[in-house]
Amino acid sequence: MEDRLLSIEDLILYLGVNRETVYKWVNEKGLPALKIGWLWKFRKADVEKWVDQFAHKRPFADKKKLQRAAEYLINHLTKE
């Protein structure tokens, strides 16, 4: 069931963080959450959208730098 709500335990496993980090993100960083009674629940799609805002999307190194790095590794790894 793809649209089910995630528990905090589900979210901890999904994001690979601890409980304190999840609560901090909810309170300080705006991680979207629903509080149902005393339980915190999370919509996976909302969490993914939130995470995408903070993802560091760095472009790959230019081809010349990548080529030089590859040549360096090949030269140093093949030396006896």
N, C-alpha and C positions, 0 to 999 in steps of 0.2 A: 504494500500500500504506500505509494509514493507521497501522498499528501498528508500523511499522518504527522502529528506533532512529535517533536523530539523531546525526550526528557533531558534533564541536565546530564545524566550519565551517558546518554546517547551522544550529546553534544561534546562532552569531554573526550570520548573515544573518537568522534568524527574529526574534531579539530586538533586532537593531540595535546591538549592543555589540561591544567588542573582546575579543580572546582573554584578556587579563589580567583583565578584568572578570568573565568567565565563571569563571576559576579562583578569583578572589577570592570570588565568590558561592558556589562549591562549598565552599571551605574555611572561609569566615567566616559565610555567611548560610544555609547548609543547602540550597543548590540541589540537588535530587535528581539523582544521577548514578551511572552504573555504570562501573567500571573493568574493562575486559576486556583482560588483558595490559597493554600500555602505552597502550591507547586509552581515551579517555573517550567514553561514549555516554549519550544522554539520551532518556527516553521523553517524547514530546510532551505527553501527558495529564498526566504528573507535573509537567512544567515549567509548563504552563498553570495547574495548581492552585496551584503555588508562587507564580507571578506574581500570581495573584488575591489572595493573602494580603497583598501589598504595594501593591496598587492603591489609590490615593487616591480613594475613592468619595465625592465631595463632592456634596451636594444642589445642585440648581440654585438660583440666587438667587430670592428671592420675587418674585411677579408685579409688585408695585409697583416694586421696584428695576429690574426688567427693563423695565417700561413707561417709567420715567423715563429710563433709558439710551437706549432706542429713540427717545423724543421728542427728547432732547438731540441725538442723531446726525442725526435728520431735520432739525431746526431749523438745525443748523450746516452741514450738507452742502447744504441747499437755498438758503442765503443767497448772494447774489451779491456 
